[in-house]
Amino acid sequence: MSARAAYEDIDEWLWSPSPIEYLLSVWLLAFVFSVLLLLALVSIVGGARYSLVTVVMTAVGSATGVAIGLFAGREAIQ
């Protein structure tokens, strides 16, 4: 395998993810962003009323919604 062929394989793998890879990566990114945003909001408002379970479950819900929406949009465009 030449260096050019190896580069093209890696380039295709990086920029053309399978639908499940795309869905999982978008979900993970949205989850991390949601947790950070929710923790910041809880620290501003006052964390006595909120538990970590509430923050994580809210982040799971919002990340799932974002991932499904972006995945559906990607599939509709293609």
C-alpha positions as CSV (number, residue, x, y, z in Angstrom):
1,M,0.0,0.0,0.0
2,S,1.4,3.3,-1.0
3,A,1.5,6.3,1.2
4,R,-1.1,8.1,-1.0
5,A,-3.5,5.2,-0.7
6,A,-3.1,5.1,3.1
7,Y,-3.7,8.8,3.3
8,E,-6.9,8.5,1.2
9,D,-8.1,5.6,3.5
10,I,-7.5,7.7,6.6
11,D,-9.0,10.8,5.0
12,E,-12.2,8.9,4.0
13,W,-12.5,7.4,7.5
14,L,-12.1,10.8,9.2
15,W,-14.4,12.8,6.9
16,S,-17.0,10.1,6.0
17,P,-18.1,8.5,9.3
18,S,-20.8,5.8,9.2
19,P,-24.2,6.9,10.5
20,I,-23.6,5.2,13.9
21,E,-20.2,6.8,14.3
22,Y,-21.7,10.2,13.5
23,L,-24.6,9.7,15.9
24,L,-22.3,8.6,18.8
25,S,-19.8,11.4,18.3
26,V,-22.6,14.0,18.1
27,W,-24.2,12.6,21.2
28,L,-21.0,12.5,23.2
29,L,-20.2,16.1,22.2
30,A,-23.7,17.3,23.1
31,F,-23.6,15.4,26.4
32,V,-20.3,16.9,27.5
33,F,-21.4,20.4,26.5
34,S,-24.7,19.9,28.4
35,V,-23.0,18.7,31.6
36,L,-20.6,21.7,31.6
37,L,-23.4,24.1,30.9
38,L,-25.7,22.7,33.5
39,L,-23.0,22.6,36.1
40,A,-22.2,26.2,35.4
41,L,-25.9,27.1,35.7
42,V,-26.2,25.2,39.0
43,S,-23.2,26.9,40.5
44,I,-24.6,30.3,39.5
45,V,-28.2,29.6,40.8
46,G,-27.1,27.7,43.9
47,G,-26.4,24.0,43.9
48,A,-28.3,23.1,47.1
49,R,-31.5,22.3,45.3
50,Y,-29.9,20.3,42.5
51,S,-28.1,16.9,42.6
52,L,-25.6,15.5,40.2
53,V,-28.1,12.9,39.1
54,T,-30.5,15.7,38.0
55,V,-27.7,17.3,36.1
56,V,-26.6,14.1,34.4
57,M,-30.1,13.0,33.5
58,T,-31.0,16.4,32.1
59,A,-27.8,16.3,30.0
60,V,-28.6,12.8,28.7
61,G,-32.0,14.0,27.6
62,S,-30.8,17.1,25.9
63,A,-27.8,15.3,24.3
64,T,-30.2,12.7,22.9
65,G,-32.5,15.3,21.5
66,V,-29.6,17.2,19.8
67,A,-28.1,14.0,18.4
68,I,-31.4,12.8,17.0
69,G,-32.1,16.2,15.4
70,L,-28.6,16.5,13.9
71,F,-28.6,12.9,12.7
72,A,-32.1,13.3,11.1
73,G,-30.9,16.5,9.4
74,R,-27.8,14.9,8.1
75,E,-29.8,11.9,6.7
76,A,-32.3,14.3,5.1
77,I,-29.6,16.2,3.3
78,Q,-27.9,13.1,1.9
